[in-house]
Amino acid sequence: MSPNTLVPEMEGAVGEGMVSDVGVSVPVEEEPGPMVRVPDFTPCYNYAESVNPLFDPRRVLLRRTFFINEDCSKYLSVGYYPARDYLPLVEVGASNKMPIRLEEEHVRTFAEHLPRICEAMCGDEQYSCGDGEFRLQTTGTYHVARVYHGKKYISLHLTELRYMMYMFHVVHNQQIIYLRALSDVITYARAAQQSTVYVEPATSASTSILYPQLYEELKTIM
């Protein structure tokens, strides 16, 4: 066959987007499509860092939680915060707000002023107290108070405050127990992080700590 001989077009031989002119296929120029915005890039962080108890500020160990209203939308909790050198803190939280976390001195102030602010609210009076970044005060809204830590706050109704008044000693006592065992918890956590099997606590370690539970919680985030 001569090189100049035209080959007849065969059915199905021309691909999509191509046309044949006497046996020669040429591409069809397409209209450009609409511009698509590239989504914002979210950087990936090292997985080990994001779950390591020394880096995750949300991680709490041996947490005890107490709901203070019927729909369980507000709570108190106490536990060890590894990102704060395992310091036991009391957390006051609500479903639609960032929680506030209180050290023992602020919890003690809170406990001292709870009966007073409840009495003032029952009498439709204003009340305010403060201790450093901690502040507790009534608001202009009927039977509503706010507990502040810095700029963050949680609003609490009188019914919630009165419930807290009768059970707050449980939360505060648990924080004190955790504080007394703090050095033992730190020692145990360091040993557990270096082990692949359960570590028995020292014979002199505090008996107020559930070490099997602590070991499991440490291993789930390591």
Backbone as JSON, one array per atom type, in Angstrom:
{
  "sequence": "MSPNTLVPEMEGAVGEGMVSDVGVSVPVEEEPGPMVRVPDFTPCYNYAESVNPLFDPRRVLLRRTFFINEDCSKYLSVGYYPARDYLPLVEVGASNKMPIRLEEEHVRTFAEHLPRICEAMCGDEQYSCGDGEFRLQTTGTYHVARVYHGKKYISLHLTELRYMMYMFHVVHNQQIIYLRALSDVITYARAAQQSTVYVEPATSASTSILYPQLYEELKTIM",
  "N": [[0.85, -1.19, 0.0], [0.55, 2.22, -0.85], [2.19, 5.04, 0.69], [0.69, 7.33, 0.43], [-1.86, 6.54, 0.23], [-5.24, 6.78, 1.14], [-6.83, 5.65, 4.04], [-9.89, 4.13, 4.51], [-12.37, 5.3, 6.79], [-13.08, 3.46, 9.7], [-15.84, 2.07, 11.41], [-16.29, 3.02, 14.69], [-13.63, 3.41, 15.08], [-12.75, 5.92, 15.56], [-12.05, 7.9, 18.32], [-13.76, 9.28, 21.27], [-14.55, 12.71, 21.1], [-13.18, 13.19, 18.78], [-13.07, 13.78, 15.21], [-13.48, 12.6, 11.87], [-11.97, 13.27, 8.79], [-11.96, 12.41, 5.74], [-10.67, 10.07, 6.47], [-8.76, 11.04, 8.24], [-8.07, 11.8, 11.57], [-8.81, 14.44, 13.8], [-8.32, 16.46, 16.7], [-11.02, 17.82, 18.69], [-11.51, 21.03, 19.82], [-12.26, 21.84, 23.12], [-14.63, 23.72, 25.11], [-13.53, 25.73, 27.83], [-14.06, 24.65, 31.22], [-15.97, 25.68, 34.17], [-14.36, 27.73, 36.68], [-12.95, 26.25, 39.55], [-12.79, 26.56, 42.98], [-10.04, 25.9, 45.0], [-10.19, 24.01, 47.93], [-9.54, 25.22, 51.28], [-6.44, 24.42, 52.73], [-5.93, 22.07, 55.21], [-3.61, 21.59, 57.62], [-1.85, 18.58, 58.39], [-1.32, 17.1, 61.45], [1.15, 15.53, 63.48], [0.24, 12.31, 64.44], [0.89, 11.01, 66.83], [1.58, 13.15, 68.44], [-0.84, 14.52, 68.66], [-2.39, 12.96, 70.3], [-0.91, 12.43, 72.51], [-0.64, 12.58, 76.02], [0.8, 14.7, 77.02], [0.47, 16.76, 75.3], [-2.17, 17.19, 74.47], [-4.59, 19.34, 75.37], [-7.19, 18.82, 76.08], [-7.4, 16.36, 77.18], [-8.29, 14.3, 79.87], [-7.68, 12.57, 82.83], [-8.9, 9.91, 84.86], [-11.43, 11.05, 85.28], [-14.23, 12.34, 87.02], [-17.65, 12.92, 86.69], [-20.39, 15.13, 87.19], [-23.64, 15.81, 86.64], [-25.66, 18.74, 86.58], [-28.19, 19.55, 85.98], [-31.5, 18.67, 84.72], [-31.6, 17.96, 81.98], [-29.03, 17.26, 81.47], [-27.24, 19.07, 80.34], [-25.45, 20.72, 81.53], [-22.58, 20.58, 83.65], [-20.37, 19.44, 86.27], [-17.01, 18.5, 86.66], [-14.16, 16.57, 87.7], [-10.73, 15.92, 87.49], [-7.49, 14.63, 86.38], [-5.24, 16.64, 84.57], [-3.11, 16.11, 82.13], [-1.77, 17.89, 80.39], [-1.43, 20.05, 81.97], [0.62, 19.51, 83.73], [-0.41, 17.32, 85.04], [-2.14, 18.35, 86.91], [-4.89, 18.32, 89.12], [-8.05, 19.49, 88.23], [-11.14, 21.3, 88.55], [-13.8, 21.23, 86.38], [-16.18, 23.32, 84.9], [-18.89, 23.09, 82.89], [-20.9, 23.51, 79.87], [-23.26, 22.58, 77.34], [-23.21, 24.28, 75.15], [-21.07, 25.98, 75.4], [-17.62, 26.93, 75.87], [-15.75, 25.14, 78.27], [-14.85, 26.08, 81.66], [-11.99, 25.93, 83.76], [-10.97, 25.18, 87.0], [-8.62, 25.79, 89.56], [-7.71, 24.49, 92.84], [-7.81, 26.54, 94.81], [-9.6, 28.4, 93.73], [-11.85, 26.82, 93.53], [-12.37, 26.44, 96.2], [-13.05, 29.06, 96.95], [-15.33, 29.33, 95.38], [-17.01, 27.39, 96.56], [-17.33, 28.52, 99.07], [-18.83, 30.83, 98.56], [-21.14, 29.99, 97.32], [-23.57, 29.4, 98.92], [-24.14, 32.04, 99.69], [-24.58, 33.51, 97.32], [-26.81, 32.2, 96.38], [-28.69, 32.81, 98.36], [-28.82, 35.59, 98.01], [-29.87, 35.73, 95.39], [-32.36, 34.56, 95.78], [-33.56, 36.57, 97.19], [-33.78, 38.49, 95.3], [-31.52, 40.12, 95.03], [-28.39, 41.75, 94.2], [-25.17, 40.24, 93.7], [-21.67, 39.72, 94.06], [-18.42, 38.33, 93.78], [-14.87, 37.81, 93.88], [-11.72, 36.3, 92.96], [-8.7, 36.61, 91.98], [-8.47, 35.44, 88.7], [-10.89, 34.24, 88.87], [-14.39, 34.73, 89.12], [-17.6, 35.3, 90.49], [-20.89, 36.13, 89.96], [-24.12, 37.77, 90.06], [-26.55, 38.39, 87.43], [-28.3, 40.65, 85.17], [-30.43, 39.2, 84.34], [-33.27, 37.42, 85.44], [-32.83, 35.37, 88.23], [-30.39, 34.25, 87.36], [-26.95, 33.57, 87.27], [-23.42, 34.14, 86.74], [-20.41, 32.34, 86.35], [-17.1, 33.1, 86.17], [-13.93, 32.64, 84.55], [-11.22, 34.29, 83.9], [-11.86, 35.63, 80.76], [-13.76, 33.87, 79.94], [-16.97, 32.37, 80.6], [-19.65, 30.7, 82.36], [-23.11, 30.44, 82.38], [-25.43, 30.11, 85.03], [-28.42, 28.87, 86.37], [-30.61, 29.61, 89.15], [-31.74, 27.27, 90.25], [-29.85, 25.37, 89.46], [-27.59, 26.27, 90.78], [-28.41, 25.96, 93.42], [-28.64, 23.2, 93.59], [-25.95, 22.53, 93.18], [-24.93, 23.61, 95.51], [-25.53, 21.77, 97.49], [-24.1, 19.5, 96.76], [-21.54, 20.18, 96.14], [-19.43, 19.85, 97.83], [-18.64, 17.24, 97.47], [-17.37, 17.23, 94.99], [-15.31, 19.05, 95.51], [-13.94, 17.73, 97.6], [-13.06, 15.47, 96.2], [-11.24, 16.63, 94.45], [-9.31, 17.51, 96.29], [-8.41, 15.05, 97.3], [-7.28, 14.01, 94.95], [-5.25, 15.91, 94.61], [-3.58, 15.34, 96.81], [-2.6, 12.91, 96.03], [-1.07, 13.49, 93.86], [1.76, 13.44, 93.28], [2.25, 10.69, 93.31], [0.68, 9.84, 91.16], [1.92, 11.12, 88.98], [4.44, 9.86, 89.06], [3.64, 7.21, 88.56], [2.49, 7.48, 86.0], [4.7, 8.11, 84.39], [6.16, 5.74, 84.57], [4.32, 3.93, 83.44], [4.11, 4.82, 80.81], [6.42, 3.92, 79.67], [6.16, 1.24, 79.54], [4.91, -1.88, 78.25], [3.18, -3.58, 79.4], [0.9, -4.05, 82.13], [1.59, -2.0, 84.93], [2.46, -2.38, 88.24], [1.58, -0.34, 91.0], [3.73, 1.5, 93.27], [4.39, 0.26, 96.57], [4.07, 2.18, 98.46], [2.39, 3.97, 97.29], [-0.49, 6.12, 96.83], [-3.6, 4.9, 98.01], [-5.97, 5.8, 97.08], [-6.24, 5.99, 94.39], [-7.31, 4.56, 91.34], [-5.44, 2.45, 89.92], [-5.36, 0.43, 87.83], [-7.36, 1.45, 86.09], [-6.24, 3.96, 85.54], [-3.93, 3.17, 84.17], [-5.03, 1.98, 81.84], [-6.31, 4.22, 80.7], [-4.14, 5.88, 80.19], [-2.81, 4.35, 78.25], [-4.57, 4.38, 76.12], [-4.17, 6.79, 74.94], [-1.63, 6.95, 74.13]],
  "CA": [[0.0, 0.0, 0.0], [1.34, 3.44, -0.96], [2.04, 5.89, 1.88], [-0.28, 8.38, 0.19], [-3.2, 5.95, 0.08], [-6.13, 7.06, 2.25], [-7.48, 4.47, 4.64], [-11.29, 4.45, 4.82], [-12.7, 5.33, 8.22], [-13.77, 2.27, 10.2], [-16.81, 2.39, 12.45], [-15.79, 2.81, 16.05], [-12.19, 3.6, 15.17], [-12.47, 7.29, 16.0], [-12.38, 8.01, 19.74], [-14.64, 10.37, 21.68], [-13.92, 14.01, 20.98], [-12.42, 13.23, 17.53], [-13.86, 13.66, 13.99], [-12.68, 12.09, 10.76], [-12.1, 13.97, 7.51], [-11.33, 11.55, 4.72], [-9.78, 9.11, 7.1], [-7.79, 11.66, 9.15], [-8.7, 12.2, 12.83], [-8.26, 15.65, 14.4], [-8.98, 16.72, 17.99], [-12.0, 18.91, 18.77], [-11.17, 21.92, 20.93], [-13.39, 21.94, 24.04], [-14.79, 24.97, 25.87], [-13.03, 25.58, 29.22], [-15.1, 24.52, 32.24], [-15.99, 26.74, 35.19], [-13.27, 27.72, 37.64], [-13.28, 25.6, 40.82], [-11.93, 27.06, 44.06], [-9.38, 24.85, 45.77], [-10.52, 24.19, 49.36], [-8.44, 25.58, 52.17], [-5.64, 23.28, 53.16], [-5.83, 21.86, 56.65], [-2.36, 20.85, 57.84], [-1.93, 17.34, 59.16], [-0.4, 17.09, 62.57], [1.64, 14.22, 63.84], [-0.79, 11.61, 65.22], [1.35, 10.74, 68.18], [1.54, 14.39, 69.22], [-2.21, 14.96, 68.91], [-3.03, 12.15, 71.34], [-0.04, 12.31, 73.66], [-1.22, 13.34, 77.15], [1.57, 15.9, 77.32], [0.19, 17.79, 74.32], [-3.59, 17.39, 74.24], [-5.13, 20.04, 76.55], [-8.54, 18.34, 76.4], [-7.33, 15.04, 77.79], [-8.48, 14.26, 81.33], [-7.54, 11.22, 83.37], [-9.68, 9.59, 86.07], [-12.45, 12.1, 85.41], [-15.56, 12.1, 87.6], [-18.56, 13.93, 86.15], [-21.64, 15.3, 87.93], [-24.57, 16.69, 85.92], [-26.32, 19.62, 87.55], [-29.57, 19.86, 85.58], [-32.23, 17.49, 84.3], [-31.3, 17.56, 80.61], [-27.61, 16.92, 81.43], [-26.54, 20.01, 79.46], [-24.43, 21.4, 82.31], [-21.93, 19.57, 84.49], [-19.1, 19.65, 86.97], [-16.17, 17.31, 86.62], [-12.84, 16.72, 88.32], [-9.81, 14.91, 86.96], [-6.11, 15.03, 86.17], [-4.98, 17.24, 83.25], [-1.68, 15.91, 81.81], [-1.19, 19.08, 79.75], [-1.16, 21.02, 83.05], [1.47, 18.77, 84.67], [-1.3, 16.39, 85.75], [-2.83, 19.06, 87.98], [-6.34, 18.05, 89.17], [-8.85, 20.7, 88.08], [-12.59, 21.16, 88.46], [-14.3, 21.81, 85.13], [-17.59, 23.71, 84.85], [-19.15, 23.09, 81.45], [-22.25, 23.52, 79.32], [-23.24, 22.0, 76.0], [-23.03, 25.3, 74.11], [-20.03, 26.91, 75.83], [-16.32, 26.37, 76.24], [-15.71, 24.96, 79.73], [-13.84, 26.78, 82.45], [-11.31, 24.97, 84.63], [-10.63, 25.9, 88.23], [-7.71, 25.19, 90.52], [-8.34, 24.25, 94.14], [-8.07, 27.78, 95.54], [-10.82, 28.98, 93.18], [-12.96, 25.94, 93.92], [-12.64, 26.74, 97.61], [-13.78, 30.33, 96.95], [-16.65, 29.03, 94.81], [-17.79, 26.69, 97.59], [-17.62, 29.45, 100.17], [-19.79, 31.85, 98.16], [-22.36, 29.41, 96.75], [-24.77, 29.69, 99.71], [-24.4, 33.48, 99.75], [-25.18, 34.0, 96.08], [-28.16, 31.63, 96.3], [-29.52, 33.6, 99.24], [-29.03, 36.89, 97.38], [-30.76, 35.57, 94.24], [-33.72, 34.32, 96.28], [-34.09, 37.87, 97.62], [-33.68, 39.43, 94.17], [-30.44, 41.06, 95.29], [-27.18, 41.58, 93.42], [-24.06, 39.66, 94.46], [-20.46, 39.55, 93.27], [-17.2, 38.04, 94.5], [-13.79, 37.5, 92.96], [-10.45, 35.81, 93.49], [-7.86, 36.51, 90.79], [-9.22, 35.3, 87.44], [-12.21, 33.69, 89.17], [-15.41, 35.69, 89.54], [-18.96, 34.79, 90.57], [-21.75, 37.3, 90.14], [-25.46, 37.75, 89.5], [-26.71, 39.14, 86.19], [-29.57, 41.36, 85.09], [-31.48, 38.23, 84.04], [-33.9, 36.9, 86.66], [-32.35, 34.11, 88.79], [-29.27, 33.73, 86.57], [-25.63, 34.08, 87.67], [-22.33, 33.71, 85.88], [-19.12, 32.04, 86.95], [-16.07, 33.5, 85.21], [-12.5, 32.41, 84.72], [-10.73, 35.16, 82.85], [-12.94, 36.16, 79.92], [-14.76, 32.82, 79.71], [-17.96, 32.25, 81.67], [-20.78, 29.77, 82.24], [-24.32, 30.95, 83.05], [-26.06, 29.1, 85.87], [-29.7, 29.26, 86.95], [-30.68, 29.45, 90.59], [-31.97, 25.85, 90.56], [-28.59, 24.66, 89.28], [-26.7, 26.69, 91.86], [-28.86, 25.36, 94.68], [-28.24, 21.78, 93.54], [-24.51, 22.5, 93.39], [-24.64, 23.97, 96.9], [-25.67, 20.58, 98.34], [-23.21, 18.42, 96.36], [-20.26, 20.71, 95.71], [-18.39, 19.33, 98.71], [-18.17, 15.98, 96.9], [-16.43, 17.6, 93.93], [-14.13, 19.67, 96.12], [-13.2, 16.69, 98.32], [-12.38, 14.63, 95.22], [-10.08, 17.38, 93.98], [-8.31, 17.48, 97.35], [-7.85, 13.69, 97.28], [-6.41, 13.93, 93.78], [-4.06, 16.72, 94.87], [-2.71, 14.62, 97.74], [-1.99, 11.77, 95.33], [-0.52, 13.98, 92.6], [3.13, 12.96, 93.03], [2.17, 9.26, 92.99], [0.1, 9.72, 89.82], [2.97, 11.5, 88.03], [5.43, 8.78, 89.05], [3.06, 6.05, 87.89], [2.3, 7.78, 84.58], [6.0, 8.0, 83.72], [6.5, 4.32, 84.46], [3.38, 3.27, 82.53], [4.39, 5.23, 79.44], [7.58, 3.19, 79.19], [5.9, -0.19, 79.66], [3.9, -2.45, 77.36], [2.3, -4.4, 80.22], [0.42, -3.33, 83.31], [2.61, -1.7, 85.94], [1.95, -2.31, 89.6], [2.04, 0.87, 91.7], [4.62, 1.28, 94.42], [3.66, -0.11, 97.8], [3.8, 3.4, 99.22], [1.53, 4.85, 96.49], [-1.82, 6.39, 97.4], [-4.62, 3.87, 97.77], [-7.18, 6.47, 96.59], [-6.2, 6.02, 92.94], [-7.59, 3.31, 90.63], [-4.29, 2.34, 89.02], [-5.7, -0.26, 86.57], [-8.08, 2.39, 85.22], [-5.28, 4.96, 85.1], [-3.06, 2.55, 83.16], [-5.8, 1.85, 80.59], [-6.54, 5.54, 80.11], [-2.86, 6.34, 79.65], [-2.47, 3.59, 77.05], [-5.46, 4.73, 75.01], [-3.77, 8.08, 74.36], [-0.19, 6.89, 73.87]],
  "C": [[0.89, 1.23, 0.0], [1.13, 4.28, 0.29], [1.0, 6.97, 1.7], [-1.7, 7.85, 0.06], [-4.02, 6.26, 1.32], [-6.8, 5.8, 2.74], [-8.9, 4.85, 4.99], [-11.52, 4.37, 6.32], [-13.48, 4.09, 8.6], [-14.68, 2.67, 11.36], [-16.24, 2.05, 13.81], [-14.31, 3.05, 16.18], [-11.83, 4.97, 15.67], [-12.94, 7.44, 17.45], [-13.27, 9.2, 20.01], [-13.89, 11.68, 21.6], [-13.09, 14.16, 19.72], [-13.4, 13.13, 16.36], [-12.94, 13.23, 12.87], [-12.99, 12.88, 9.5], [-11.27, 13.22, 6.49], [-10.27, 10.68, 5.38], [-8.78, 9.7, 8.05], [-8.53, 12.16, 10.39], [-8.02, 13.44, 13.38], [-8.98, 15.92, 15.7], [-9.94, 17.89, 17.89], [-11.66, 19.75, 19.99], [-12.39, 22.13, 21.8], [-13.41, 23.29, 24.72], [-14.25, 24.77, 27.29], [-14.18, 25.52, 30.22], [-15.03, 25.64, 33.25], [-14.81, 26.6, 36.15], [-13.75, 27.11, 38.96], [-12.29, 26.06, 41.86], [-11.34, 25.89, 44.83], [-9.7, 25.05, 47.24], [-9.29, 24.52, 50.17], [-7.74, 24.34, 52.67], [-5.57, 23.23, 54.67], [-4.58, 21.04, 56.92], [-2.59, 19.62, 58.69], [-0.88, 17.39, 60.26], [0.0, 15.66, 62.89], [0.64, 13.53, 64.78], [-0.36, 11.4, 66.66], [1.28, 11.99, 69.04], [0.12, 14.77, 69.59], [-2.89, 14.16, 70.0], [-2.15, 11.99, 72.57], [-0.57, 13.15, 74.82], [-0.45, 14.6, 77.48], [1.23, 17.04, 76.38], [-1.3, 18.12, 74.18], [-4.22, 18.06, 75.46], [-6.51, 19.56, 76.96], [-8.53, 17.02, 77.15], [-7.43, 15.14, 79.3], [-8.39, 12.81, 81.78], [-8.32, 11.09, 84.67], [-10.75, 10.65, 86.33], [-13.71, 11.56, 86.09], [-16.46, 13.25, 87.18], [-19.87, 13.93, 86.92], [-22.52, 16.27, 87.14], [-25.39, 17.49, 86.93], [-27.69, 20.09, 87.09], [-30.2, 18.62, 84.95], [-31.89, 17.04, 82.89], [-29.81, 17.29, 80.39], [-26.81, 17.82, 80.48], [-25.47, 20.81, 80.19], [-23.86, 20.41, 83.33], [-20.77, 20.17, 85.26], [-18.3, 18.37, 86.81], [-14.84, 17.62, 87.29], [-11.96, 15.59, 87.8], [-8.41, 15.49, 86.81], [-5.92, 15.52, 84.73], [-3.49, 17.11, 82.93], [-1.01, 17.13, 81.19], [-0.89, 20.18, 80.76], [-0.32, 20.34, 84.14], [0.65, 17.89, 85.6], [-2.05, 17.06, 86.91], [-4.32, 18.69, 87.98], [-7.12, 19.37, 89.17], [-10.32, 20.34, 88.11], [-13.05, 21.91, 87.2], [-15.79, 22.1, 85.27], [-17.92, 23.87, 83.38], [-20.62, 23.11, 81.11], [-22.15, 23.08, 77.87], [-22.94, 23.01, 74.91], [-21.94, 26.31, 74.44], [-18.71, 26.18, 76.03], [-16.25, 26.24, 77.76], [-14.68, 25.86, 80.37], [-13.27, 25.77, 83.44], [-10.71, 25.71, 85.81], [-9.64, 25.1, 89.07], [-8.36, 25.17, 91.9], [-8.66, 25.54, 94.89], [-9.34, 28.46, 95.03], [-12.04, 28.13, 93.5], [-13.34, 26.2, 95.37], [-13.43, 28.06, 97.74], [-15.2, 30.12, 96.44], [-17.54, 28.38, 95.87], [-18.21, 27.62, 98.71], [-18.76, 30.41, 99.81], [-21.07, 31.28, 97.55], [-23.59, 29.68, 97.61], [-25.14, 31.17, 99.71], [-25.06, 33.99, 98.47], [-26.58, 33.42, 95.9], [-29.13, 32.43, 97.17], [-29.83, 34.96, 98.62], [-29.99, 36.78, 96.2], [-32.19, 35.3, 94.67], [-34.37, 35.63, 96.74], [-34.03, 38.92, 96.54], [-32.64, 40.51, 94.41], [-29.25, 40.76, 94.38], [-26.06, 41.03, 94.3], [-22.86, 39.48, 93.54], [-19.29, 39.25, 94.19], [-16.12, 37.66, 93.49], [-12.55, 37.04, 93.68], [-9.52, 35.59, 92.29], [-8.69, 36.46, 89.53], [-10.63, 34.75, 87.67], [-13.16, 34.79, 89.63], [-16.78, 35.02, 89.48], [-19.89, 35.96, 90.82], [-23.14, 37.06, 89.53], [-25.48, 38.58, 88.22], [-28.03, 39.9, 86.23], [-30.73, 40.45, 84.77], [-31.98, 37.6, 85.34], [-33.36, 35.52, 87.02], [-31.27, 33.44, 87.92], [-27.98, 34.39, 87.07], [-24.61, 33.57, 86.66], [-21.1, 33.42, 86.72], [-18.07, 32.26, 85.87], [-14.72, 32.91, 85.58], [-11.81, 33.15, 83.58], [-11.9, 35.75, 82.08], [-14.04, 35.13, 79.66], [-15.73, 32.73, 80.89], [-18.99, 31.18, 81.33], [-21.95, 30.38, 83.01], [-24.99, 29.81, 83.81], [-27.35, 29.65, 86.45], [-29.7, 28.98, 88.46], [-30.89, 27.99, 90.98], [-30.68, 25.04, 90.44], [-27.6, 25.01, 90.39], [-27.1, 26.06, 93.19], [-28.53, 23.88, 94.72], [-26.74, 21.64, 93.81], [-24.17, 22.75, 94.86], [-24.66, 22.74, 97.8], [-24.72, 19.44, 97.96], [-21.8, 18.88, 96.03], [-19.12, 20.19, 96.58], [-17.82, 18.02, 98.18], [-17.1, 16.24, 95.84], [-15.15, 18.15, 94.54], [-13.3, 18.63, 96.87], [-12.44, 15.78, 97.36], [-11.14, 15.34, 94.67], [-8.96, 17.37, 95.02], [-7.63, 16.11, 97.43], [-6.88, 13.53, 96.12], [-5.13, 14.75, 93.97], [-3.07, 16.0, 95.79], [-1.98, 13.46, 97.06], [-1.23, 12.19, 94.08], [0.87, 13.43, 92.3], [3.13, 11.47, 92.67], [1.63, 9.04, 91.58], [1.15, 10.06, 88.77], [4.03, 10.4, 87.92], [4.9, 7.57, 88.31], [2.92, 6.28, 86.39], [3.6, 7.65, 83.81], [6.41, 6.55, 83.54], [5.61, 3.61, 83.44], [3.66, 3.61, 81.08], [5.55, 4.46, 78.83], [7.37, 1.69, 79.2], [4.82, -0.64, 78.68], [2.94, -3.38, 78.12], [1.93, -3.59, 81.47], [1.52, -3.19, 84.35], [1.94, -1.63, 87.31], [2.45, -1.03, 90.27], [2.97, 0.52, 92.84], [3.8, 0.98, 95.66], [3.3, 1.12, 98.63], [2.85, 4.35, 98.49], [0.15, 5.0, 97.13], [-2.81, 5.3, 97.04], [-5.93, 4.49, 97.26], [-7.29, 6.46, 95.08], [-6.48, 4.62, 92.37], [-6.52, 3.12, 89.56], [-4.58, 1.52, 87.77], [-6.43, 0.65, 85.58], [-7.12, 3.46, 84.68], [-4.37, 4.41, 84.01], [-3.78, 2.44, 81.81], [-5.99, 3.2, 79.92], [-5.25, 6.11, 79.54], [-2.54, 5.64, 78.33], [-3.37, 3.91, 75.87], [-5.04, 6.02, 74.33], [-2.28, 8.1, 74.07], [0.08, 6.12, 72.6]]
}
